[in-house]
Amino acid sequence: MRDEIGVEYFSHVRAEIAPLLPERATAILEVGCGSGATLAWLKTRYPEARTTGVEGFPSMEEALRRNADEVVIANLEQPLPPLGQYDLILALDVLEHLVQPQAVLTKLVEKLAPGGSVIVSVPNVAHVEVAANLLFRRRFRYVEQGILDATHLRFFTEESALALMNDAGLRVERGVVNGLGKRRYRWLDNLTLGRFRHSFVSQYVMLGQPGGAPQ
């Protein structure tokens, strides 16, 4: 289904990860990278870095070759070809589409160079709109894009997103949230003094480094 949506669906630059980026990166891997738009953007920040994009849809290969130094078309849930080591690995909006996201993330962590970082983003199924539809309308309706994307196989809350990282041997050092940019959610967040902030978050974006769960 995703393959039929079009290149635009796969071409969003994930600039919100900027606060989580390391000072330097020499080898960058992005899995589920679509057309590689984010890799091309990262190349402007790290001109000397070698970028590798792994994508499951062959229809993205031509666009991806324009944006990444190395292109791999492969099923993420199958053994990947030899990829070397990377000091920055991205898994943005991809793990929720997999049958075994934990296993895939764990395999990616094994490809981290010493001192490397992993940035992961997953949607928050505890968002107020999802919860309200369940509570008041008994509705859990899939859509083409968003938290209830019809191709999502796994769903996360803040707790399970952190567990995903920790169980892969990653300590979450920093994070950003998406969704609070909407005026109504900023207003509600201010009105409730931030107590219900996680109900207004549509997505968690986390920077992890090897070290396991926080103390």
C-alpha positions in Angstrom: 0.0 0.0 0.0 2.7 2.5 0.9 4.4 1.9 -2.4 1.3 3.2 -4.2 1.1 6.5 -2.3 3.8 8.1 -4.3 7.3 9.5 -3.9 6.0 12.5 -1.8 5.1 10.2 1.0 8.8 9.1 1.2 10.4 12.5 0.6 9.9 14.4 3.9 13.1 15.8 5.4 13.1 15.1 9.1 14.7 18.4 10.2 13.2 18.1 13.7 16.1 15.7 14.6 18.6 18.6 14.4 18.7 19.0 18.2 19.6 15.4 18.6 22.4 15.2 16.0 26.0 14.6 17.1 28.7 17.2 16.6 30.3 15.1 13.9 29.5 12.0 11.9 31.6 10.1 9.4 29.3 7.2 8.4 25.5 7.5 8.5 23.0 4.7 7.9 19.3 5.3 7.5 16.9 2.4 7.3 13.5 2.8 5.7 14.8 6.0 4.2 12.4 6.4 1.3 13.9 8.7 -1.3 16.8 9.6 0.9 15.7 13.3 1.4 16.9 13.3 5.0 20.2 11.7 4.1 20.7 14.5 1.5 20.0 17.1 4.1 22.4 15.4 6.5 25.1 15.6 3.8 24.9 19.4 4.0 25.7 19.2 7.7 28.3 16.5 7.4 29.9 17.0 4.0 32.6 14.4 4.5 30.3 11.7 5.8 29.5 8.6 3.8 25.7 8.0 3.7 24.0 4.7 3.3 20.3 4.2 2.7 18.4 1.0 3.2 14.9 0.9 1.7 12.4 -1.9 1.2 10.6 -0.5 -1.9 12.4 -0.9 -5.2 10.4 2.0 -6.6 12.5 4.3 -4.4 15.8 3.2 -5.8 16.3 5.8 -8.5 15.4 8.7 -6.3 17.5 7.3 -3.4 20.6 6.9 -5.6 20.5 10.7 -6.2 20.5 11.3 -2.4 22.8 8.7 -0.8 26.3 7.5 -1.5 25.4 3.8 -1.1 22.0 2.3 -1.7 20.7 -1.1 -0.5 17.2 -2.3 -1.4 16.4 -5.0 1.1 13.7 -6.4 3.4 14.6 -5.1 6.9 13.2 -8.1 8.6 15.6 -10.4 6.6 19.3 -10.6 7.2 20.9 -7.5 5.8 24.0 -7.6 3.5 27.3 -6.6 5.2 27.1 -2.9 5.9 30.1 -2.1 8.1 29.9 0.2 11.1 28.2 3.6 11.5 28.5 6.4 14.0 24.9 7.6 13.3 22.0 5.3 12.5 18.5 6.6 11.8 15.2 4.6 12.0 12.6 7.2 11.5 9.0 6.2 11.0 9.9 2.7 10.1 9.9 0.4 13.1 6.1 0.6 13.5 5.8 -0.9 10.1 7.7 -4.1 11.0 6.5 -7.4 12.5 9.6 -7.6 14.8 10.8 -4.0 15.4 12.7 -5.0 18.5 14.8 -7.6 16.6 15.5 -5.1 13.8 16.6 -2.3 16.2 18.8 -4.7 18.1 20.5 -5.8 14.8 21.1 -2.1 14.0 22.7 -1.4 17.3 25.2 -4.1 16.5 26.4 -2.0 13.6 27.2 1.1 15.8 30.8 2.2 15.9 32.1 3.0 19.3 30.6 6.2 20.6 27.9 6.1 17.9 24.2 7.2 18.2 20.8 5.9 17.1 17.9 8.2 16.4 14.5 6.5 16.4 11.0 7.9 15.9 7.7 6.1 16.6 4.1 7.3 16.8 2.2 7.8 20.1 -1.0 5.7 20.0 -2.0 7.3 23.4 -2.7 10.6 21.5 -5.9 12.3 22.6 -7.6 12.0 19.2 -7.0 8.2 19.2 -8.1 7.9 22.8 -11.2 10.0 22.4 -12.3 8.1 19.4 -11.9 4.8 21.3 -13.6 6.1 24.5 -16.5 8.1 23.1 -17.1 6.6 19.6 -15.7 3.1 20.0 -13.7 3.8 16.8 -10.2 2.7 15.8 -10.1 3.6 12.1 -7.1 3.3 9.9 -6.1 6.0 7.6 -3.5 6.5 4.8 -1.0 8.5 7.0 -0.5 9.4 10.6 -0.7 7.6 13.9 -3.2 5.0 12.6 -1.5 4.6 9.2 -3.0 1.4 7.7 0.5 -0.1 7.3 1.4 0.2 11.0 1.8 -3.2 12.6 3.0 -2.1 16.0 1.8 0.7 18.3 3.7 2.6 21.0 3.2 4.8 24.0 5.9 6.7 25.8 6.6 3.7 28.1 6.8 1.1 25.3 8.9 3.4 23.1 11.5 3.7 25.9 11.3 0.0 26.4 12.0 -0.6 22.7 15.2 1.4 23.0 16.3 0.0 26.4 15.7 -3.6 25.3 18.0 -3.0 22.3 20.7 -2.0 24.7 20.2 1.8 24.2 20.0 4.5 26.8 17.8 7.3 25.8 19.9 10.5 26.2 17.6 13.1 24.7 14.4 13.4 22.8 12.0 15.7 21.0 8.2 15.4 20.5 6.1 16.1 17.5 2.5 17.3 17.5 2.7 20.2 20.0 3.1 22.7 17.1 -0.6 22.7 16.5 -2.2 25.7 18.2 -5.0 23.8 19.9 -2.5 21.4 21.5 -0.2 24.2 22.6 -3.2 25.9 24.2 -4.4 22.7 26.0 -0.8 22.0 27.1 -0.5 25.5 28.6 -4.0 25.3 30.2 -3.2 22.0 31.9 0.3 23.1 33.0 1.9 20.4 31.0 0.4 17.6 33.1 -1.2 15.9 30.1 1.5 16.8 27.5 1.9 13.2 26.4 -1.7 13.1 25.3 -1.0 15.8 22.8 2.2 14.3 21.4 1.8 12.5 18.1 5.4 11.1 17.9 8.4 10.5 20.0 11.9 11.1 18.5 14.6 9.6 20.7 18.4 9.7 20.7 19.9 6.5 22.1 23.4 5.5 22.8 24.7 2.1 24.0 24.3 1.6 27.7 20.9 0.1 28.4 18.2 1.4 30.6 18.7 4.6 32.6 19.2 4.3 36.3 
